Amino acid sequence: MNDRSTTDVPVRVRFAPSPTGFLHVGNVRTALFNWLFARYHKGTFLLRIEDTDAERSETQYEKQLLEDLRWLGLEWNEGIGLGGDYGPYRQSDRYEVYQKYAGQLLDEDKAFPCFCTERELEEVRQQQMDRNETPRYSGKCRHLTPEELEARRESGVPSTLRLRVRPGTVGFDDLVFGRVEIETSQISDPILLRSDGSPTYNFCCVVDDLLMKISHVIRGEGHLSNTHRQILIYEALGAAVPQFAHLSTILGPDGQKLSKRHGATSVREFQVQGYLPEALGNYLALLGWSPSEDGKEMMSLGEIAAEFNLTRIQKSPAIFDGKKLDWMNRSYVSQTADDVLTDLSKAFFIEAGLIPPDADARILDWQQRVIALIKTRVDHLDQLPAEAAIIYGLDPDAPQLDEEAAEILGTPEGKAVASEFTRLVDAVADLTPESYRGMVSEVKSTTGQKGRTLFHSIRAALTGRGSGPDLEKLILLYEEGSRLPLPRKVLSCRERLHVILGSI
Ligand code: GLU
């Protein structure tokens, strides 16, 4: 299929977040698609901060935003923190630029001052709504005579600056949604400067996209209606319009707009829960885009970038399915090297009080083998300490056996196996996988038990559980762990056997 988005101009795209909260799924998908598109076309991915809403913008959010993008591997090659030929890249540092263009539009009579107060505008809005009309600006100050203008200015009434919207239709060929056209009579003359002189989003966005030579504007579907206004501003400035691609809204599995009710929605939350950036990036890329190979899902961002063009973007809403993300993250976790996972999950174990903050190499080496044993059992890394309860979790004062273990150890055969095994363990200095194997044969011949009864009883007596990871590996970890200076003592095999036997 022909990729209509490919043009002769160098590809320059931007992610332009407003630092008014944590980066959420919808926004980060926009960032990702811009990044992928830039990569695919070997273009520039630029980061601009849109902080014109001074009241809601916060530096801490800006900082977090940059960290989140870097964590996901979405490095930008121009903009905030890096500079470039078209800076500054934070809108609050660009007010002079906007004033200049506002002045130009006013001089050319393409914009006009509007003296209507909030109250007047509200009254008109109300009347229009009472008549079942779409509320829009009445055009009251569009045609003030020079005398009226002068008089209002002299009386000191504050004014906004509005774009003089031309009659006719305004439209564009969206690269995802196709032709989108409306009558300009449906649009209020957009405010470019507020009465305090501060510029509005639509105005800043156009001036910046223009000056920063943005070739493609890729952003959320929610901005579709802004695009018409923005195109009228481009026209007024006598500038060429970039190409637009709007990304469909992301919904929860219940078909409702994705929100807190659906669980974690910000990058930060996913990070805190121990999702891997590779998994989150891979999952997000599939929200509305699909690779050419049917059914292929596990892909690195590099692989996705190599075939990322806009023709494969769907315009129907994308569904964010946390279960699918969990499945994907689980696969990435199992594929991640044990030492890397040990490092990534260290903080979770320290917080759970299972390893000391200054864990030495011996502890970390042992911990790595713990991780290796349980890593395939979690969806995200914050679940590892709970899963490691099989190693750390036996309370000498209140040993908890699971149902299966209690059942098997409750039978005379199970009890006999457990006691005989404990007797043998008591008699050796050190339990190793080799000595363990010898003991199993001995228990087998002494008790006459074999198969499931034999092995399950031993497992239950050692771990308190009916099933779990490889027993020989567990034995080694119990023995070595019991000799390490850990904040919560790990019981040796012998200690475990006595605690569990004593409880049945
Ligand atoms: N600051 C806008 C937002 O966060 C960006 C819109 C755009 O990409 O033009 O929604």
Residues whose N, C-alpha, C, O or C-beta is under 5 A from the ligand:
A	BS01	LIG	A16 P17 S18 E50 C205 R219
